[in-house]
Amino acid sequence: GDVKYLAAIGSVVGLRGCVGVLVLGATLGAVVGLGLIASGKGSGKTALPFGTFLALAVILWLYLPASWLAWSPL
């Protein structure tokens, strides 16, 4: 499911954007996962749907100013 979703995202944002969205989505997922573990509401085995973070990442990728995304070497 997530691979097809990422392919659809890539058709909108291109290859560079697709890789950026993947990295940004993984970072967002890691931050939320670590937050759940730190708050005691989750563990290392808690499953989080990755598509949610991909959706948020593509929204951020499309609407953040390009200068915010300049850190990306892609």
OpenMM code with the backbone's topology and positions (N, CA, C; nanometers):
from openmm import Vec3, app, unit

residues = "GLY ASP VAL LYS TYR LEU ALA ALA ILE GLY SER VAL VAL GLY LEU ARG GLY CYS VAL GLY VAL LEU VAL LEU GLY ALA THR LEU GLY ALA VAL VAL GLY LEU GLY LEU ILE ALA SER GLY LYS GLY SER GLY LYS THR ALA LEU PRO PHE GLY THR PHE LEU ALA LEU ALA VAL ILE LEU TRP LEU TYR LEU PRO ALA SER TRP LEU ALA TRP SER PRO LEU".split()
positions = [
    Vec3(0.0799, -0.1196, 0.0000),
    Vec3(0.0000, 0.0000, 0.0000),
    Vec3(0.0839, 0.1255, 0.0000),
    Vec3(0.1847, 0.1317, 0.0870),
    Vec3(0.2656, 0.2532, 0.0978),
    Vec3(0.3520, 0.2751, -0.0259),
    Vec3(0.3943, 0.1675, -0.0912),
    Vec3(0.4767, 0.1814, -0.2119),
    Vec3(0.3939, 0.2436, -0.3238),
    Vec3(0.2705, 0.1986, -0.3390),
    Vec3(0.1822, 0.2567, -0.4407),
    Vec3(0.1500, 0.4017, -0.4066),
    Vec3(0.1312, 0.4288, -0.2798),
    Vec3(0.1041, 0.5652, -0.2348),
    Vec3(0.2233, 0.6554, -0.2651),
    Vec3(0.3436, 0.6060, -0.2406),
    Vec3(0.4640, 0.6833, -0.2685),
    Vec3(0.4813, 0.7039, -0.4187),
    Vec3(0.4436, 0.6060, -0.5001),
    Vec3(0.4492, 0.6220, -0.6456),
    Vec3(0.3531, 0.7316, -0.6913),
    Vec3(0.2350, 0.7361, -0.6317),
    Vec3(0.1393, 0.8416, -0.6649),
    Vec3(0.1926, 0.9778, -0.6225),
    Vec3(0.2557, 0.9835, -0.5072),
    Vec3(0.3162, 1.1082, -0.4608),
    Vec3(0.4263, 1.1504, -0.5573),
    Vec3(0.5068, 1.0544, -0.6023),
    Vec3(0.6145, 1.0839, -0.6960),
    Vec3(0.5641, 1.1390, -0.8274),
    Vec3(0.4453, 1.0983, -0.8701),
    Vec3(0.3906, 1.1520, -0.9945),
    Vec3(0.3521, 1.2988, -0.9803),
    Vec3(0.3341, 1.3440, -0.8575),
    Vec3(0.2994, 1.4839, -0.8331),
    Vec3(0.4238, 1.5680, -0.8066),
    Vec3(0.5146, 1.5185, -0.7238),
    Vec3(0.6288, 1.5999, -0.6809),
    Vec3(0.7586, 1.5654, -0.7524),
    Vec3(0.7615, 1.4615, -0.8335),
    Vec3(0.8824, 1.4243, -0.9060),
    Vec3(0.9744, 1.3369, -0.8221),
    Vec3(1.0847, 1.2944, -0.8843),
    Vec3(1.1774, 1.2035, -0.8171),
    Vec3(1.2438, 1.2691, -0.6968),
    Vec3(1.2936, 1.3920, -0.7142),
    Vec3(1.3577, 1.4625, -0.6024),
    Vec3(1.2596, 1.4799, -0.4869),
    Vec3(1.1389, 1.5205, -0.5185),
    Vec3(1.0377, 1.5396, -0.4161),
    Vec3(0.9963, 1.4096, -0.3507),
    Vec3(0.9943, 1.3020, -0.4283),
    Vec3(0.9558, 1.1714, -0.3746),
    Vec3(1.0555, 1.1250, -0.2685),
    Vec3(1.1829, 1.1408, -0.2986),
    Vec3(1.2855, 1.1032, -0.2008),
    Vec3(1.2778, 1.1952, -0.0795),
    Vec3(1.2579, 1.3238, -0.1021),
    Vec3(1.2447, 1.4182, 0.0084),
    Vec3(1.1250, 1.3883, 0.0962),
    Vec3(1.0132, 1.3535, 0.0347),
    Vec3(0.8925, 1.3186, 0.1101),
    Vec3(0.9154, 1.1914, 0.1904),
    Vec3(0.9846, 1.0955, 0.1318),
    Vec3(1.0139, 0.9708, 0.2030),
    Vec3(1.0995, 0.9976, 0.3266),
    Vec3(1.2029, 1.0795, 0.3115),
    Vec3(1.2901, 1.1127, 0.4251),
    Vec3(1.2130, 1.1929, 0.5295),
    Vec3(1.1362, 1.2903, 0.4844),
    Vec3(1.0590, 1.3731, 0.5771),
    Vec3(0.9527, 1.2904, 0.6493),
    Vec3(0.8862, 1.2004, 0.5778),
    Vec3(0.7856, 1.1139, 0.6398),
    Vec3(0.8460, 1.0205, 0.7430),
    Vec3(0.9625, 0.9641, 0.7106),
    Vec3(1.0299, 0.8758, 0.8061),
    Vec3(1.0730, 0.9534, 0.9300),
    Vec3(1.1192, 1.0763, 0.9101),
    Vec3(1.1595, 1.1598, 1.0237),
    Vec3(1.0391, 1.1927, 1.1118),
    Vec3(0.9287, 1.2299, 1.0497),
    Vec3(0.8072, 1.2593, 1.1268),
    Vec3(0.7596, 1.1365, 1.2032),
    Vec3(0.7619, 1.0214, 1.1383),
    Vec3(0.7216, 0.8973, 1.2045),
    Vec3(0.8109, 0.8634, 1.3219),
    Vec3(0.9411, 0.8854, 1.3051),
    Vec3(1.0352, 0.8575, 1.4137),
    Vec3(1.0116, 0.9510, 1.5318),
    Vec3(0.9859, 1.0780, 1.5030),
    Vec3(0.9615, 1.1746, 1.6106),
    Vec3(0.8348, 1.1373, 1.6877),
    Vec3(0.7292, 1.1022, 1.6162),
    Vec3(0.6042, 1.0634, 1.6828),
    Vec3(0.6240, 0.9337, 1.7609),
    Vec3(0.6922, 0.8371, 1.7011),
    Vec3(0.7178, 0.7104, 1.7700),
    Vec3(0.7990, 0.7288, 1.8967),
    Vec3(0.9030, 0.8103, 1.8881),
    Vec3(0.9838, 0.8374, 2.0078),
    Vec3(0.9032, 0.9130, 2.1129),
    Vec3(0.8146, 1.0022, 2.0671),
    Vec3(0.7273, 1.0731, 2.1609),
    Vec3(0.6329, 0.9788, 2.2334),
    Vec3(0.5795, 0.8809, 2.1614),
    Vec3(0.4914, 0.7821, 2.2247),
    Vec3(0.5675, 0.6969, 2.3256),
    Vec3(0.6890, 0.6582, 2.2900),
    Vec3(0.7700, 0.5782, 2.3823),
    Vec3(0.8059, 0.6598, 2.5061),
    Vec3(0.8450, 0.7854, 2.4855),
    Vec3(0.8841, 0.8706, 2.5982),
    Vec3(0.7665, 0.8987, 2.6914),
    Vec3(0.6461, 0.9090, 2.6353),
    Vec3(0.5298, 0.9377, 2.7192),
    Vec3(0.4720, 0.8122, 2.7841),
    Vec3(0.5243, 0.6959, 2.7479),
    Vec3(0.4763, 0.5716, 2.8059),
    Vec3(0.3517, 0.5163, 2.7387),
    Vec3(0.3083, 0.5785, 2.6298),
    Vec3(0.1871, 0.5338, 2.5611),
    Vec3(0.2162, 0.4353, 2.4489),
    Vec3(0.3413, 0.4061, 2.4264),
    Vec3(0.3783, 0.3134, 2.3205),
    Vec3(0.5047, 0.2396, 2.3572),
    Vec3(0.5376, 0.1412, 2.2763),
    Vec3(0.6616, 0.0672, 2.2960),
    Vec3(0.7306, 0.0560, 2.1606),
    Vec3(0.8419, -0.0112, 2.1584),
    Vec3(0.9144, -0.0301, 2.0336),
    Vec3(0.8386, -0.1152, 1.9336),
    Vec3(0.7369, -0.1845, 1.9797),
    Vec3(0.6580, -0.2717, 1.8915),
    Vec3(0.5244, -0.2094, 1.8518),
    Vec3(0.5007, -0.0857, 1.8907),
    Vec3(0.3768, -0.0182, 1.8544),
    Vec3(0.3779, 0.0128, 1.7052),
    Vec3(0.2751, -0.0328, 1.6352),
    Vec3(0.2663, -0.0103, 1.4907),
    Vec3(0.2014, 0.1251, 1.4624),
    Vec3(0.2649, 0.2019, 1.3758),
    Vec3(0.2101, 0.3294, 1.3316),
    Vec3(0.1915, 0.3237, 1.1803),
    Vec3(0.0778, 0.3689, 1.1289),
    Vec3(0.0581, 0.3673, 0.9839),
    Vec3(0.1475, 0.4716, 0.9164),
    Vec3(0.2317, 0.4264, 0.8243),
    Vec3(0.3289, 0.5142, 0.7602),
    Vec3(0.2631, 0.6095, 0.6612),
    Vec3(0.1505, 0.5708, 0.6043),
    Vec3(0.0822, 0.6560, 0.5072),
    Vec3(0.0423, 0.7907, 0.5649),
    Vec3(0.0090, 0.7931, 0.6921),
    Vec3(-0.0264, 0.9183, 0.7590),
    Vec3(0.0900, 1.0156, 0.7560),
    Vec3(0.2086, 0.9657, 0.7828),
    Vec3(0.3270, 1.0510, 0.7849),
    Vec3(0.3690, 1.0909, 0.6438),
    Vec3(0.3463, 1.0037, 0.5465),
    Vec3(0.3725, 1.0400, 0.4072),
    Vec3(0.2789, 1.1522, 0.3626),
    Vec3(0.1523, 1.1446, 0.4031),
    Vec3(0.0557, 1.2484, 0.3669),
    Vec3(0.0960, 1.3827, 0.4267),
    Vec3(0.1335, 1.3830, 0.5534),
    Vec3(0.1777, 1.5070, 0.6164),
    Vec3(0.3058, 1.5580, 0.5512),
    Vec3(0.3963, 1.4675, 0.5178),
    Vec3(0.5226, 1.5073, 0.4559),
    Vec3(0.5009, 1.5690, 0.3184),
    Vec3(0.4093, 1.5137, 0.2396),
    Vec3(0.3863, 1.5711, 0.1067),
    Vec3(0.3202, 1.7081, 0.1175),
    Vec3(0.2346, 1.7268, 0.2159),
    Vec3(0.1749, 1.8590, 0.2372),
    Vec3(0.2831, 1.9592, 0.2759),
    Vec3(0.3710, 1.9203, 0.3672),
    Vec3(0.4809, 2.0090, 0.4055),
    Vec3(0.5715, 2.0375, 0.2867),
    Vec3(0.6013, 1.9342, 0.2069),
    Vec3(0.6904, 1.9502, 0.0912),
    Vec3(0.6319, 2.0496, -0.0097),
    Vec3(0.5015, 2.0445, -0.0287),
    Vec3(0.4382, 2.1310, -0.1276),
    Vec3(0.4196, 2.2741, -0.0790),
    Vec3(0.4002, 2.2940, 0.0504),
    Vec3(0.3630, 2.4260, 0.0987),
    Vec3(0.4697, 2.5000, 0.1780),
    Vec3(0.5756, 2.4320, 0.2192),
    Vec3(0.6822, 2.5042, 0.2880),
    Vec3(0.7626, 2.5843, 0.1871),
    Vec3(0.8145, 2.6990, 0.2274),
    Vec3(0.9002, 2.7752, 0.1367),
    Vec3(1.0226, 2.6927, 0.0978),
    Vec3(1.0702, 2.7133, -0.0229),
    Vec3(1.1844, 2.6366, -0.0735),
    Vec3(1.3072, 2.6542, 0.0154),
    Vec3(1.3204, 2.7683, 0.0810),
    Vec3(1.4368, 2.7912, 0.1670),
    Vec3(1.4364, 2.6977, 0.2876),
    Vec3(1.3196, 2.6538, 0.3327),
    Vec3(1.3117, 2.5599, 0.4447),
    Vec3(1.3599, 2.4223, 0.4041),
    Vec3(1.3467, 2.3924, 0.2767),
    Vec3(1.3857, 2.2612, 0.2271),
    Vec3(1.5254, 2.2625, 0.1664),
    Vec3(1.5972, 2.3723, 0.1796),
    Vec3(1.7298, 2.3850, 0.1193),
    Vec3(1.8312, 2.2923, 0.1849),
    Vec3(1.8027, 2.2398, 0.3027),
    Vec3(1.8947, 2.1478, 0.3703),
    Vec3(1.9080, 2.0178, 0.2944),
    Vec3(1.8103, 1.9878, 0.2108),
    Vec3(1.8092, 1.8600, 0.1402),
    Vec3(1.9128, 1.8586, 0.0284),
    Vec3(2.0035, 1.7627, 0.0302),
    Vec3(2.1039, 1.7558, -0.0769),
    Vec3(2.0496, 1.6915, -0.2037),
    Vec3(1.9206, 1.6623, -0.2088),
    Vec3(1.8614, 1.5917, -0.3231),
    Vec3(1.8334, 1.6858, -0.4376),
] * unit.nanometer
topology = app.Topology()
chain = topology.addChain("A")
for resn in residues:
    res = topology.addResidue(resn, chain)
    for name in ("N", "CA", "C"):
        topology.addAtom(name, app.Element.getBySymbol(name[0]), res)
